[in-house]
Amino acid sequence: MRLYHHPISSNSRRVMMAAIHLDVQLDLTEISLMDAGDRRRLAELNPNGMLPVLQDGKFILWESCAIMQYLADTTAGGAALYPRDPAQRADVNRWMLWACQHFAPAISVLTWENIWKGMTGGGARDPLEVARGTYDLTRHAAVLDRHLRAHAWVAGDALSLADFALAAPLMYTQQARLPLDGYIHLAAWHARIRQLPAWRQTEKHLDLETNGALV
């Protein structure tokens, strides 16, 4: 299987963490969204022009959470991260969808305004957008923090794909000035995530000076 990705893309990192934890060996092709040739190549694989993309033979799959689910479903031991029990799987799905629909979009507003906008020549920070991202993120962070008050991991009693889906967008917490101080249960969970080999192995490739993909 081949993964088209970029190491500074949080969506790519979701998939890489799942693959590392599952011990799935992927052939990696790095795609830079700052390169016109790479963008054309990516558009042939994903009409949305976004990363990551998985190619498994003739099967092409985009959307990071769908790729994570596919890797778990096609890997021995994948049920540890993505349970087969319908209720347990629905719980994991619930948080993965919540991550994509609510948590990550709020973070992306702040990563764009505080990091990528200036790096890509997009102009000055927009205070209204920063305020919008801050409002949305603090609202959603409060939901996650309350949930984690009684849970070590997001779904069920063990690490799952939901944890990777939610943790990856937090890779730029300091650089993007994410307003997460005071969410002690979220912080404790994030600290547990940062101790995982999958997080550490993907973190060592992080380089904000790289002119590559956007989150």
Phi, psi and chi 1 to 4 in degrees:
 res  aa     phi    psi   chi1   chi2   chi3   chi4
   1 MET       -  141.4  -71.5 -173.3  -77.1      -
   2 ARG  -115.9  135.5  179.5  169.4  -60.9  -80.4
   3 LEU  -114.2  123.4 -175.9   71.6      -      -
   4 TYR   -91.4  122.7  -62.9   85.2      -      -
   5 HIS  -155.1  179.5   77.9  116.0      -      -
   6 HIS  -146.3  136.6 -162.9  -76.6      -      -
   7 PRO   -66.5  -17.4   19.8  -31.7      -      -
   8 ILE   -96.8    6.4   70.0  169.0      -      -
   9 SER   -88.7  122.4  158.1      -      -      -
  10 SER   -66.0  -33.0   61.2      -      -      -
  11 ASN   -66.7  -39.3  -70.8  -28.3      -      -
  12 SER   -64.2  -38.6  -65.9      -      -      -
  13 ARG   -64.8  -35.3 -167.9  174.9 -173.9 -178.7
  14 ARG   -51.9  -51.2  -78.1  174.4  172.5  159.6
  15 VAL   -66.2  -42.7  174.3      -      -      -
  16 MET   -62.1  -40.4  -72.6  -60.9  -58.4      -
  17 MET   -64.0  -43.5  -74.5 -165.4  -67.0      -
  18 ALA   -63.0  -42.9      -      -      -      -
  19 ALA   -63.9  -43.0      -      -      -      -
  20 ILE   -63.7  -45.2  -70.6  168.7      -      -
  21 HIS   -63.7  -36.0 -167.5   87.1      -      -
  22 LEU   -84.2   -4.5  -68.6  166.8      -      -
  23 ASP    60.1   40.7 -162.3   24.6      -      -
  24 VAL   -91.8  126.4  174.8      -      -      -
  25 GLN   -89.3  115.0  -57.9  -58.7  -48.6      -
  26 LEU  -110.1  140.8  -64.0  172.2      -      -
  27 ASP   -80.6  124.7  -64.2  -41.1      -      -
  28 LEU  -104.9  132.7  -60.4  176.8      -      -
  29 THR  -123.1  116.5  -63.1      -      -      -
  30 GLU   -82.6  129.8 -169.4  170.2  -59.0      -
  31 ILE  -118.5  128.7  -64.5  -70.5      -      -
  32 SER  -104.0  122.5  170.4      -      -      -
  33 LEU   -74.6   -4.8  -64.1 -175.1      -      -
  34 MET   -90.1   -3.2  -57.1  -61.8  -71.9      -
  35 ASP  -108.8  124.0 -179.7  -88.0      -      -
  36 ALA   -62.0  -39.1      -      -      -      -
  37 GLY   -65.2  -41.6      -      -      -      -
  38 ASP   -65.4  -38.3  -82.7    6.9      -      -
  39 ARG   -64.1  -40.5  -72.6 -161.7  -55.0  -87.7
  40 ARG   -63.8  -41.1  -73.1 -167.7  -64.7  -89.0
  41 ARG   -63.5  -41.9 -175.5  179.5 -175.1 -173.3
  42 LEU   -65.8  -39.8  179.5   60.6      -      -
  43 ALA   -62.1  -27.2      -      -      -      -
  44 GLU   -70.8  -23.6  -64.6  174.5   -2.6      -
  45 LEU   -96.6  -37.6  -62.4  165.3      -      -
  46 ASN  -134.9  112.4 -179.1   -2.6      -      -
  47 PRO   -61.9  -17.4   22.1  -33.4      -      -
  48 ASN   -80.2  -13.8  -58.4  -68.1      -      -
  49 GLY    66.8   32.1      -      -      -      -
  50 MET  -125.6  157.9  -60.3  176.9   69.9      -
  51 LEU  -103.1  154.8  -66.1  168.2      -      -
  52 PRO   -91.5  171.6   34.8  -36.3      -      -
  53 VAL  -136.3  134.5  178.3      -      -      -
  54 LEU  -107.2  134.7 -178.1   74.4      -      -
  55 GLN  -119.0  116.8 -176.5  173.0   17.1      -
  56 ASP  -120.8   92.8 -173.4    8.3      -      -
  57 GLY    66.2 -123.1      -      -      -      -
  58 LYS   -89.3   -5.7  -65.6 -177.2  178.6 -179.9
  59 PHE   -87.1  124.3  179.8   51.5      -      -
  60 ILE  -112.7  128.0  -55.1  -66.2      -      -
  61 LEU  -131.6  126.0 -177.8   63.1      -      -
  62 TRP  -118.2  171.4   29.2  -90.4      -      -
  63 GLU    86.9  115.9  -68.0  -59.5  -40.6      -
  64 SER   -58.0  -44.0   58.6      -      -      -
  65 CYS   -68.8  -35.4  -74.1      -      -      -
  66 ALA   -64.1  -38.3      -      -      -      -
  67 ILE   -65.3  -43.5  -64.1  171.6      -      -
  68 MET   -59.0  -44.0  -65.8  163.0   68.4      -
  69 GLN   -64.2  -39.8  -68.0  166.0  -17.1      -
  70 TYR   -63.8  -43.4 -178.1   77.1      -      -
  71 LEU   -61.3  -42.9  -67.1  178.8      -      -
  72 ALA   -66.4  -39.0      -      -      -      -
  73 ASP   -73.0  -22.0  -81.8  -20.7      -      -
  74 THR  -107.5   12.2   56.3      -      -      -
  75 THR  -123.3  134.3  -58.2      -      -      -
  76 ALA   -59.7  130.4      -      -      -      -
  77 GLY    87.3    1.1      -      -      -      -
  78 GLY   -64.8  -22.7      -      -      -      -
  79 ALA   -65.2  -19.7      -      -      -      -
  80 ALA   -64.8  -33.0      -      -      -      -
  81 LEU   -95.7  -24.0  -75.9 -176.6      -      -
  82 TYR  -139.4   84.9 -163.9   38.8      -      -
  83 PRO   -57.7  150.9  -21.2   32.2      -      -
  84 ARG   -84.8  -25.4  -55.9  -66.0 -172.6 -107.9
  85 ASP   -58.6  129.0  174.9   79.2      -      -
  86 PRO   -56.6  -43.1  -26.4   35.9      -      -
  87 ALA   -68.5  -43.6      -      -      -      -
  88 GLN   -64.8  -40.1  -66.8  176.3   -9.6      -
  89 ARG   -66.6  -39.6  174.8  164.5  -74.1 -152.8
  90 ALA   -61.8  -36.3      -      -      -      -
  91 ASP   -64.8  -44.1 -168.5   24.0      -      -
  92 VAL   -62.2  -45.7  174.2      -      -      -
  93 ASN   -59.7  -41.4  -72.4  -21.1      -      -
  94 ARG   -55.1  -47.3  178.4 -124.1  -51.3  -89.9
  95 TRP   -76.1  -30.6  -74.9  105.6      -      -
  96 MET   -66.7  -42.6  -67.2 -179.2   79.9      -
  97 LEU   -66.6  -39.0  -68.7  167.0      -      -
  98 TRP   -63.3  -39.2 -172.9   83.6      -      -
  99 ALA   -60.3  -44.4      -      -      -      -
 100 CYS   -74.5  -33.5  -66.1      -      -      -
 101 GLN   -87.9  -31.5 -175.3   69.2   22.8      -
 102 HIS  -123.8  -57.8  -59.3  -67.7      -      -
 103 PHE   -67.9  -54.9 -163.2   59.3      -      -
 104 ALA   -64.3  -40.9      -      -      -      -
 105 PRO   -60.3  -37.5  -28.3   37.7      -      -
 106 ALA   -65.0  -42.5      -      -      -      -
 107 ILE   -64.1  -39.0  -68.2  172.4      -      -
 108 SER   -63.8  -30.5   69.5      -      -      -
 109 VAL   -60.9  -44.0  172.2      -      -      -
 110 LEU   -76.3  -35.5  -63.6  175.1      -      -
 111 THR   -66.9  -35.4   55.3      -      -      -
 112 TRP   -66.9  -50.0  169.2 -109.8      -      -
 113 GLU   -68.0  -37.4  -68.0  -65.9  -28.6      -
 114 ASN   -97.0  -13.8  -69.0  -33.5      -      -
 115 ILE  -126.8  -70.5  -57.8  176.0      -      -
 116 TRP   -72.1  -30.3  -52.9  118.1      -      -
 117 LYS   -60.0  -47.3 -166.9  174.0 -173.3  179.9
 118 GLY   -70.5  -36.0      -      -      -      -
 119 MET   -69.3  -27.0  -70.6  178.3   62.6      -
 120 THR  -104.9   11.0   58.0      -      -      -
 121 GLY    76.6   24.9      -      -      -      -
 122 GLY   -82.9   -2.0      -      -      -      -
 123 GLY   103.2 -169.0      -      -      -      -
 124 ALA   -79.2  159.8      -      -      -      -
 125 ARG   -60.1  140.2  -65.0  165.9   68.1 -117.7
 126 ASP   -98.0  111.9 -177.3  -21.9      -      -
 127 PRO   -58.0  -33.6  -22.6   33.3      -      -
 128 LEU   -67.9  -39.7  -67.7  178.5      -      -
 129 GLU   -68.6  -40.7  -78.5  -63.7  -76.1      -
 130 VAL   -60.4  -41.9  171.5      -      -      -
 131 ALA   -64.7  -40.5      -      -      -      -
 132 ARG   -64.3  -46.4  179.5  173.5   70.7   88.1
 133 GLY   -62.8  -40.1      -      -      -      -
 134 THR   -64.1  -44.1  -61.7      -      -      -
 135 TYR   -61.7  -47.8  172.5   80.0      -      -
 136 ASP   -65.6  -43.4  -73.5  -16.8      -      -
 137 LEU   -66.9  -43.3  179.4   54.7      -      -
 138 THR   -65.6  -34.9   53.6      -      -      -
 139 ARG   -64.1  -45.2 -177.4  160.4   57.0   97.2
 140 HIS   -75.3  -35.5  -60.3  -45.1      -      -
 141 ALA   -61.8  -34.5      -      -      -      -
 142 ALA   -64.5  -38.2      -      -      -      -
 143 VAL   -63.0  -48.1  171.6      -      -      -
 144 LEU   -66.3  -39.7 -177.0   57.1      -      -
 145 ASP   -62.8  -43.3 -171.1   67.4      -      -
 146 ARG   -62.6  -40.8  -75.6 -165.2  -60.8  -90.3
 147 HIS   -63.6  -42.9  174.0   72.3      -      -
 148 LEU   -74.8   -8.0  -70.2  168.2      -      -
 149 ARG   -57.9  -33.9 -176.7 -175.4  -54.6  162.2
 150 ALA  -114.2   10.2      -      -      -      -
 151 HIS  -138.6  132.9  -57.0  -84.4      -      -
 152 ALA   -74.6  -33.3      -      -      -      -
 153 TRP  -124.5  164.2  -55.7  103.6      -      -
 154 VAL   -70.0  -44.3  171.6      -      -      -
 155 ALA  -121.9  120.6      -      -      -      -
 156 GLY    72.1 -154.3      -      -      -      -
 157 ASP  -105.6    7.2  -61.3  -38.0      -      -
 158 ALA  -140.6  163.6      -      -      -      -
 159 LEU   -55.4  139.9  178.4   73.4      -      -
 160 SER  -144.9  177.4   73.3      -      -      -
 161 LEU   -57.4  -29.1  -66.2 -177.7      -      -
 162 ALA   -61.3  -37.4      -      -      -      -
 163 ASP   -65.0  -42.6  -65.2  -72.6      -      -
 164 PHE   -66.0  -39.9  -69.5  143.4      -      -
 165 ALA   -62.0  -39.0      -      -      -      -
 166 LEU   -82.3  -32.0  -76.8  159.3      -      -
 167 ALA   -77.6  -36.6      -      -      -      -
 168 ALA   -55.3  -44.4      -      -      -      -
 169 PRO   -63.2  -13.9  -22.6   34.7      -      -
 170 LEU   -85.1    7.3  -65.5  172.2      -      -
 171 MET   -65.4  -19.0   64.4 -167.4  -72.2      -
 172 TYR  -115.1   35.7  -62.6  121.0      -      -
 173 THR   -53.6  -48.2  -64.6      -      -      -
 174 GLN   -75.9  -47.2  -67.6 -176.8  -17.1      -
 175 GLN   -63.2  -35.5  -61.4   94.6  -33.0      -
 176 ALA   -89.0   -0.3      -      -      -      -
 177 ARG    55.6   48.1  -54.3  173.5 -140.9  172.6
 178 LEU   -68.3  130.2  -59.0 -175.6      -      -
 179 PRO   -81.5   72.6   31.6  -35.8      -      -
 180 LEU  -114.3    7.9  -64.8  176.0      -      -
 181 ASP   -63.8  137.3  -68.1  -16.9      -      -
 182 GLY    99.7  -13.5      -      -      -      -
 183 TYR   -91.8   82.2  -60.7  104.3      -      -
 184 ILE   -69.7  -33.5   59.8  174.0      -      -
 185 HIS   -75.0  -38.0  -52.5  -66.9      -      -
 186 LEU   -62.9  -42.7 -168.4  160.2      -      -
 187 ALA   -63.8  -40.6      -      -      -      -
 188 ALA   -65.8  -41.1      -      -      -      -
 189 TRP   -62.8  -44.9  162.0   80.4      -      -
 190 HIS   -62.7  -35.6 -166.9 -155.9      -      -
 191 ALA   -64.0  -38.5      -      -      -      -
 192 ARG   -65.0  -41.3  -73.1 -170.3  -71.9  -85.5
 193 ILE   -61.1  -42.5  -67.2  -71.3      -      -
 194 ARG   -67.5  -15.1  -66.2 -161.5  -55.3  -89.6
 195 GLN   -86.4  -11.0  -65.4  -55.2  -51.3      -
 196 LEU   -71.8  141.0  -63.1  173.1      -      -
 197 PRO   -54.9  -36.4  -27.5   36.1      -      -
 198 ALA   -63.2  -37.7      -      -      -      -
 199 TRP   -70.4  -45.8 -179.8  -85.5      -      -
 200 ARG   -65.0  -39.3  -67.4 -174.0  169.9 -170.7
 201 GLN   -70.3  -28.8  -70.0  178.3   39.4      -
 202 THR   -86.3  -26.2   52.0      -      -      -
 203 GLU   -68.0  -31.7 -171.7  172.2   35.8      -
 204 LYS   -67.6  -15.5   67.9 -178.0  179.7 -178.7
 205 HIS   -91.5   -3.5  -61.4  -63.4      -      -
 206 LEU   -70.3  126.8 -175.3   60.7      -      -
 207 ASP  -150.5  102.8 -179.1    5.4      -      -
 208 LEU   -68.5  -12.3  -83.5  178.8      -      -
 209 GLU   -82.1  -10.0  -61.3  -56.5  -43.3      -
 210 THR   -70.7  129.6  -59.4      -      -      -
 211 ASN   -88.8   83.9  -69.4  -39.3      -      -
 212 GLY  -134.2 -136.5      -      -      -      -
 213 ALA   -71.9  154.2      -      -      -      -
 214 LEU   -88.3  162.1  -58.1 -177.6      -      -
 215 VAL   -68.4      -  -69.0      -      -      -
